[in-house]
Amino acid sequence: MVAELRVWWKTHRHPTFLFPGPTVSWRERSQSADAAQRAATHLSVSAVQNTFRLARAASGIPAAATVHTLRHCYATHLLEEGVSLRLISQYLGHASLETTVIYTHLTPLNEARTRTALDVLHRAVA
């Protein structure tokens, strides 16, 4: 996925945003190759949601999946990889760790890693 995102970035080379918002209308965009580089903001929430809906429909993913679902998955996968809850909270832009806890879900992988860690600690004490 990182390779694909790098290819995407090369289409516009914006210095700040991976997904820059449009600076001109879609008709004018075809006439201005550097329009994306002048973007002052990221792609809008509604544009991301609409794009996700189209991709979801084309892929056959259940309609219950939303962009918000992706936030929950992102937080959960970061937690599974050992990223601290405080850092995940910062990445999600939450002011409270309590909000972040709602986003992270316990999975069999979390459970297995916790059991392994407890086994190691138990052996060290014994």
N, C-alpha and C positions, 0 to 999 in steps of 0.2 A: 504494500500500500504506500509506503514512503516513496518508493520509486515512481509510482503513479502520481503522487502529489507533487513531486519535483518536476515531472513532465508538465503537469497542469500549471505550476508556477511559471515555468518558462514561457507560457503563452501570454503572460502579461507582465511579469517581473516587477510587481508592485513592491516597494521597499518595506512595507509594513504588513499588508494584508494578504493572506493566502487566497481569500475569496473577497476581492474588493467589490464594493457596490458600484453600480453604473454611474458614470458622471454625465452621460448624455443618453438620449432616447435610443431605442434599439435601431431605429432607422439611421441615425447619425453614427452609431458605433461602427458600422461597416465602412464608413468613410474615414475613420480616425483610429489608426492602429495603436496609438499610445494613450487612448482615452482611459483605460483601466489604470495606468500609472498615475493619473491625476486624481484618483478616487480619494475622497476625504474620509470615507467611512467603509466599514465592512458591508457585505451583502446583508440585506434586510432580513429580519426574522420571517416575514411573510414569504419572501422569495425562497428561503431555505425550506419552509414548510411546504410550499407548493411543489418545489423540486422533489422533496422527499415523497409527497403523495404520488407524483408521477412515477418515480422510481419504484415505489412500493407496488403500485398497480401493475407495472410492467414485469416485476419480478415474481409476483404472486405471494408476497409476504402478507400475512394476515392484516386486515384493516385496523386491528387494535394497536398496531405498532405506530408510534409517532416520533417526531423529532425529540420530544421530551423523553421517550423511551431510550433514545440513544444516550441522553445525559445519565440516566440510571445505569445503563450498561457500561459507559465510560467510567463512572465512579466505582462500580463493582469490580471491573477488570483491573483498575488501578489498585484497589484494595487487595485483590487476589495476588497481585505482583509485589505486595509488600510496601506500597506507598503509604506514608502516614496519613491518618485521617485529617490532620491539620493541613497538610499539603493538598490533599484532594479538595478540602473545603476552600482553599485559596484558588485552586484551578477552576472550581465551579462558581466562584464569586460569592460565596456565602459568608455572611457576617457571623453566623453561629455554627458551631460544630454539631449542634442538635439538628439543624436542617440537613447537614451533610449525612448524618446517620440515617436519615430517611431515604437518601439516595443510594446508599450502599446496601447490598443484599447479601445475606450469608449464603454461601454455596457449598457444595460438597468439597470443592477445592480448598476453601477457607477452613472448613472443618478438618480436613486431612492435614493441612499444614499446621494447624493449631495442635492437633494430637501429636504430630511429630515433634513439635517444639516442647510440648509437655513431657514427652518420653525422654528427650535429651536432658531436660532439666531434672527430671526424676532420677535418671541414671547418674547425673553429676552429684546429686545429694546422697545417693545410696552408697 
